[in-house]
């Protein structure tokens, strides 16, 4: 479960970074193009974290080792939505 907590901590850090980025846009410290580019990157990273947590949960629920889960490439995780 420690790894789950580590992944959730990473999610919290990414969400905090997303909020800070939006605040910087409001303060005109970044332009919309930069904000959009960075938000896309954060969204992919968040999707990867959530996917990894789902993998770990599924492995645990089926009596397997959750440590066998691995982060999937961003384009693969993002492809699930399409």
C-alpha positions as CSV (number, residue, x, y, z in Angstrom):
1,X,0.0,0.0,0.0
2,X,3.0,2.3,0.4
3,X,3.3,2.5,-3.4
4,X,-0.4,3.4,-3.6
5,X,0.3,6.3,-1.2
6,X,3.3,7.4,-3.2
7,X,1.2,7.4,-6.4
8,X,-1.5,9.4,-4.7
9,X,1.1,11.9,-3.4
10,X,2.3,12.3,-7.0
11,X,-1.3,12.9,-8.0
12,X,-1.6,15.6,-5.3
13,X,1.6,17.3,-6.5
14,X,0.4,17.3,-10.1
15,X,-2.9,18.8,-9.1
16,X,-1.1,21.5,-7.1
17,X,1.0,22.2,-10.1
18,X,-2.1,22.5,-12.3
19,X,-3.7,25.0,-9.9
20,X,-0.5,27.0,-9.7
21,X,-0.3,27.1,-13.5
22,X,-3.9,28.4,-13.7
23,X,-3.0,31.0,-11.1
24,X,0.0,32.1,-13.1
25,X,-2.2,32.5,-16.2
26,X,-4.5,34.8,-14.2
27,X,-1.5,36.8,-13.1
28,X,-0.2,37.0,-16.7
29,X,3.0,35.2,-15.7
30,X,2.5,32.7,-18.5
31,X,0.6,33.0,-21.8
32,X,-2.3,30.8,-22.9
33,X,-0.1,28.8,-25.3
34,X,2.3,27.8,-22.6
35,X,-0.4,27.1,-20.1
36,X,-2.2,24.8,-22.6
37,X,1.0,23.0,-23.4
38,X,1.9,22.4,-19.8
39,X,-1.7,21.5,-18.9
40,X,-1.7,18.8,-21.5
41,X,1.5,17.3,-20.1
42,X,0.0,17.4,-16.6
43,X,-3.2,15.7,-17.7
44,X,-1.3,12.8,-19.3
45,X,0.8,12.4,-16.2
46,X,-2.4,12.3,-14.1
47,X,-4.0,9.8,-16.4
48,X,-0.9,7.6,-16.1
49,X,-1.1,7.8,-12.3
50,X,-4.8,6.9,-12.2
51,X,-4.2,4.0,-14.7
52,X,-1.4,2.7,-12.5
53,X,-3.6,2.8,-9.4
54,X,-6.4,0.9,-11.3
55,X,-3.9,-1.7,-12.4
56,X,-2.7,-2.2,-8.9
57,X,-6.2,-2.5,-7.5
58,X,-7.2,-5.0,-10.2
59,X,-4.1,-7.1,-9.4
60,X,-4.7,-7.0,-5.7
61,X,-8.4,-7.9,-6.1
62,X,-7.5,-11.0,-8.2
63,X,-4.9,-12.2,-5.6
64,X,-1.9,-11.1,-7.7
65,X,1.0,-8.9,-6.7
66,X,0.1,-5.2,-7.3
67,X,3.8,-4.5,-7.7
68,X,3.6,-6.2,-11.1
69,X,1.7,-3.1,-12.4
70,X,3.7,-0.7,-14.4
71,X,3.2,2.8,-15.8
72,X,2.0,2.7,-19.4
73,X,3.1,5.2,-22.0
74,X,1.1,8.4,-22.2
75,X,-0.1,7.8,-25.7
76,X,-1.4,4.4,-24.7
77,X,-3.2,5.7,-21.6
78,X,-4.6,8.6,-23.6
79,X,-5.7,6.2,-26.3
80,X,-8.2,4.6,-24.0
81,X,-10.4,7.6,-24.2
82,X,-10.5,7.7,-28.0
